[in-house]
């Protein structure tokens, strides 16, 4: 474990080639508000879409779960040579936030393990999730493993791979994450460990239904080094109308690492989805870019097709796979929240 990083490492963009995608099997029934039995099929669909173009590394709690998952994969006609199961216990399945961030220097790959405290100490227990990054790193020796020593979830950072990173003030500056660090100190750590020099802060806050304090992967995504997509709501009566429009206006003033304005493209918003707990954080921005496919959350909304058409324009060489997410979002997350790319 290393506490300083070689300055030549950087975090590549998500669309750059992957060696694998990491997932953790969903098993925590409390997460899904009574819909647990419908959730595993979502993972099967994601694995099936991904594994033809890259390996899938899948965490399972123990031998019993491993056997159950293997049986499900066999029934789905999934090629086991492309999927590897690892007995690494988890409290939950949000691997974007609990797993390591992969960085690269030339052909050398490294891992970063952030401190995980359940999104500001919200959902105990998180003892197993706090160890996920280090346990994955143990399986990947001799790849270097870096520990910056700050609380951070992977869903809170978005990079274009060229030196620009976007994040939110509401999340990274939250008092239950790193209360002893000021904004400038957090920037210094991000620049050092992720190889970025241009950090853009979105100040607008947390959308209704979001329990992450404003993860960027529900609000803004790079689709190429100079273009971002962001949800924009046109109905003044819709949830988050003001927040999304404020964010959009702020993004139009932001500039790339070269000092040029970013191109900002509006993403549709799905029809509001509610559960007994209230509004759920459904967002088309929570897509995942694999080697040969883009996993797009779908919500049985008339706007699903509009989101598909938009992403096809930016990823013409990749398939767009609709991943049914009305049950997934009951856990307050989406497709991007449960995936983590291992850079090739």
C-alpha positions in Angstrom: 0.0 0.0 0.0 1.3 3.4 -1.0 0.3 6.8 0.3 1.9 8.9 -2.5 1.5 8.4 -6.2 3.9 8.7 -9.2 2.8 12.0 -10.9 2.8 10.2 -14.3 -0.3 8.1 -13.3 -3.7 9.4 -14.4 -7.3 8.3 -14.5 -8.3 7.5 -18.1 -11.8 8.4 -19.4 -14.4 5.6 -19.2 -14.5 5.1 -22.9 -10.9 4.1 -23.1 -10.2 0.4 -23.5 -11.0 -1.8 -20.5 -9.5 -5.1 -19.3 -12.6 -5.8 -17.4 -15.7 -4.5 -15.7 -16.1 -5.2 -11.9 -19.5 -5.9 -10.3 -20.7 -7.2 -7.0 -23.7 -9.5 -6.8 -26.8 -7.9 -5.2 -27.8 -9.7 -2.0 -29.0 -7.1 0.5 -32.8 -7.5 0.5 -33.2 -4.3 2.6 -31.8 -2.2 -0.3 -34.6 -3.0 -2.7 -37.8 -2.0 -0.9 -39.5 -5.4 -1.4 -38.3 -5.9 -5.0 -35.2 -8.1 -4.3 -36.4 -11.0 -6.3 -36.5 -8.9 -9.5 -33.0 -7.5 -9.1 -30.6 -10.4 -10.0 -32.0 -10.5 -13.6 -30.7 -6.9 -14.0 -27.2 -8.1 -13.2 -27.6 -11.0 -15.7 -28.5 -8.5 -18.4 -25.6 -6.3 -17.7 -23.1 -9.2 -17.6 -24.5 -10.6 -20.8 -24.2 -7.3 -22.6 -20.6 -6.7 -21.3 -18.9 -10.0 -21.4 -18.7 -10.4 -25.2 -16.3 -7.4 -25.4 -14.4 -7.5 -22.0 -14.0 -9.7 -19.0 -16.4 -9.4 -16.1 -15.0 -9.7 -12.6 -17.9 -10.5 -10.2 -17.8 -10.4 -6.3 -19.8 -12.9 -4.4 -20.0 -13.3 -0.6 -19.2 -16.9 -0.2 -19.2 -20.4 -1.8 -22.9 -20.8 -1.4 -23.6 -17.5 -3.3 -21.0 -18.5 -5.9 -22.8 -21.7 -6.7 -26.2 -19.8 -7.0 -24.7 -17.2 -9.3 -23.0 -19.8 -11.5 -26.3 -21.6 -11.9 -27.9 -18.3 -13.0 -25.1 -17.6 -15.4 -25.4 -21.0 -17.0 -29.1 -20.7 -17.5 -28.4 -17.3 -19.2 -25.9 -19.0 -21.6 -23.0 -16.7 -20.5 -19.5 -17.8 -21.4 -17.7 -18.6 -18.2 -14.3 -18.0 -19.7 -15.3 -14.3 -19.8 -16.7 -14.1 -16.2 -14.7 -14.7 -13.1 -16.2 -15.0 -9.6 -14.3 -13.8 -6.5 -15.3 -14.6 -3.0 -15.1 -11.1 -1.5 -17.9 -10.3 0.9 -19.8 -7.1 0.6 -22.6 -5.3 2.6 -24.1 -4.1 -0.7 -23.5 -3.9 -4.4 -22.5 -0.3 -5.2 -19.0 -1.1 -6.5 -18.5 2.3 -8.2 -18.3 3.7 -4.7 -16.7 0.9 -2.7 -14.3 -0.6 -5.2 -11.0 0.8 -6.4 -10.4 3.5 -9.0 -8.1 2.3 -11.7 -5.3 4.6 -12.9 -2.6 4.2 -15.6 1.0 5.2 -16.4 2.0 4.1 -20.0 1.2 0.4 -20.0 1.3 0.1 -16.1 -2.0 0.0 -14.3 -2.5 0.9 -10.6 -5.4 1.0 -8.1 -6.6 3.7 -5.7 -8.4 2.7 -2.6 -10.4 5.6 -1.1 -11.9 5.5 2.4 -15.6 4.4 2.3 -17.9 5.5 5.1 -21.3 4.8 3.5 -22.0 8.1 1.9 -21.4 10.1 5.0 -22.3 7.4 7.5 -25.9 6.9 6.2 -26.4 3.2 5.8 -24.8 0.9 8.4 -23.2 -1.6 8.4 -20.4 -0.9 5.9 -17.6 -2.9 7.5 -17.2 -5.3 4.5 -17.7 -2.6 1.9 -14.9 -0.5 3.5 -12.5 -3.4 2.8 -13.5 -4.1 -0.8 -10.8 -2.0 -2.5 -8.0 -3.5 -0.5 -9.3 -7.1 -1.0 -9.5 -6.5 -4.8 -6.0 -5.1 -4.7 -4.7 -8.2 -2.9 -5.9 -10.3 -5.9 -4.1 -8.0 -8.3 -0.6 -8.0 -6.8 1.9 -6.8 -8.0 -0.1 -3.9 -9.3 0.6 -0.8 -7.2 -2.1 0.1 -4.7 -2.4 3.7 -3.5 -4.3 5.0 -0.4 -4.8 8.8 -0.4 -6.4 8.7 3.0 -9.6 10.6 2.2 -13.3 9.7 2.1 -14.5 9.6 -1.5 -16.9 7.5 -3.6 -16.1 6.8 -7.3 -19.5 8.1 -8.3 -18.5 11.6 -7.1 -15.8 12.1 -9.8 -16.0 12.3 -13.6 -13.0 12.8 -15.9 -12.3 13.3 -19.6 -8.9 11.5 -19.3 -7.1 14.6 -20.5 -6.7 16.5 -17.3 -10.2 17.8 -16.5 -12.3 16.4 -13.6 -15.9 17.5 -12.6 -17.3 17.0 -9.1 -19.9 18.6 -6.8 -19.4 20.8 -3.8 -22.4 19.2 -2.0 -20.7 15.8 -2.0 -16.9 16.3 -1.7 -17.2 19.1 0.8 -19.9 17.4 2.9 -19.0 17.7 6.6 -19.4 13.9 7.2 -16.8 13.0 4.6 -13.6 15.0 5.2 -14.5 17.7 7.8 -10.8 18.6 8.4 -10.0 19.2 4.8 -10.6 22.5 2.9 -11.5 22.7 -0.8 -8.0 23.5 -1.8 -6.6 20.5 0.1 -9.1 18.1 -1.6 -8.1 19.6 -4.9 -4.4 18.9 -4.2 -5.1 15.3 -3.5 -7.3 14.8 -6.5 -4.7 16.4 -8.8 -1.9 14.3 -7.3 -3.6 10.9 -7.4 -5.7 11.2 -10.5 -3.3 13.1 -12.7 -5.7 16.0 -13.4 -4.9 19.8 -13.4 -8.4 21.3 -14.1 -11.0 20.6 -11.4 -14.5 21.9 -12.0 -16.9 22.2 -9.1 -20.7 22.1 -9.6 -22.3 24.0 -6.7 -26.1 23.5 -7.3 -26.6 20.8 -4.7 -28.4 17.5 -4.3 -31.4 16.5 -6.4 -34.5 15.3 -4.6 -34.3 11.5 -3.8 -30.5 11.4 -4.0 -28.9 9.9 -0.9 -25.3 10.5 -2.1 -25.3 14.3 -1.5 -25.0 14.9 -5.2 -22.9 12.3 -7.0 -21.8 13.7 -10.3 -22.7 10.5 -12.2 -26.4 11.4 -11.9 -25.8 15.0 -13.1 -22.9 15.4 -15.6 -21.1 12.9 -17.9 -18.3 13.3 -20.4 -19.0 11.7 -23.8 -15.8 12.9 -25.4 -12.9 15.1 -24.1 -14.7 18.4 -24.8 -18.4 17.4 -24.6 -20.6 16.8 -21.6 -24.2 15.7 -21.3 -26.4 16.8 -18.4 -30.1 16.3 -17.5 -32.3 19.3 -18.2 -35.9 19.5 -17.3 -38.3 21.6 -19.3 -41.4 21.3 -17.1 -41.4 23.9 -14.3 -43.6 21.7 -12.2 -41.2 18.7 -12.4 -39.0 17.7 -9.5 -35.5 19.2 -9.6 -36.5 21.7 -12.4 -34.6 24.7 -10.8 -31.6 22.7 -9.7 -31.0 21.1 -13.1 -31.4 24.4 -14.9 -29.0 26.1 -12.5 -26.5 23.3 -13.1 -26.9 23.5 -16.8 -26.2 27.3 -16.8 -23.1 26.8 -14.6 -21.8 24.0 -16.9 -22.0 26.4 -19.9 -19.5 28.6 -18.2 -17.0 25.9 -17.6 -13.8 25.3 -19.6 -11.6 22.4 -20.5 -8.0 22.0 -19.4 -7.1 23.9 -22.6 -9.2 26.9 -21.5 -11.9 26.3 -24.1 -15.6 26.2 -23.3 -17.1 22.8 -23.0 -19.9 21.8 -25.3 -23.0 21.0 -23.1 -25.7 18.8 -24.5 -29.1 18.4 -22.7 -30.1 14.9 -21.6 -33.8 14.1 -21.2 -35.1 13.3 -17.7 -37.3 10.2 -17.2 -40.8 10.5 -15.9 -40.7 10.8 -12.1 -40.5 7.5 -10.2 -41.6 7.2 -6.6 -41.7 4.6 -4.0 -43.0 4.5 -0.4 -39.8 6.4 0.6 -40.5 9.2 -1.9 -39.0 10.3 -5.2 -36.2 8.1 -6.5 -33.0 9.4 -8.3 -33.7 8.1 -11.8 -31.3 9.6 -14.4 -30.2 8.7 -17.9 -26.8 10.3 -16.9 -26.1 7.1 -14.9 -25.0 5.1 -18.0 -21.9 3.0 -18.2 -19.5 2.9 -21.2 -18.1 -0.6 -21.9 -15.7 -1.7 -24.6 -18.5 -2.6 -27.1 -21.7 -1.4 -25.4 -23.2 1.5 -23.5 -25.4 0.3 -20.6 -28.3 2.8 -20.5 -30.8 2.8 -17.6 -34.3 2.6 -18.9 -37.5 3.4 -17.0 -40.4 2.4 -19.2 -40.6 6.1 -20.0 -41.4 7.7 -23.4 -38.1 9.5 -23.0 -36.1 6.3 -23.0 -35.8 6.3 -26.8 -34.8 9.9 -26.8 -31.9 9.1 -24.5 -30.9 6.2 -26.7 -30.8 8.3 -29.9 -28.7 10.9 -28.2 -26.1 8.5 -26.9 -25.9 6.7 -30.3 -24.6 9.9 -31.8 -21.7 10.0 -29.4 -20.9 6.3 -29.4 -21.5 5.1 -32.9 -19.2 2.1 -32.6 -20.9 0.7 -29.5 -24.3 -0.9 -29.0 -26.8 0.8 -26.7 -28.2 -1.8 -24.2 -31.3 -0.8 -22.4 -31.0 -2.0 -18.8 -34.4 -2.0 -17.0 -33.8 0.2 -13.9 -37.2 0.9 -12.2 -36.3 -1.7 -9.6 -32.5 -0.9 -9.6 -33.3 2.8 -8.7 -35.2 1.6 -5.6 -31.8 1.1 -4.1 -31.1 4.8 -4.8 -28.6 4.1 -7.6 -28.2 3.0 -11.2 -26.1 1.2 -13.8 -23.0 3.4 -13.3 -23.2 3.1 -9.5 -22.8 -0.7 -9.7 -20.0 -0.9 -12.3 -16.3 -0.1 -12.1 -14.0 -0.2 -15.1 -10.5 -1.8 -15.0 -8.4 0.0 -17.5 -6.5 -2.1 -20.0 
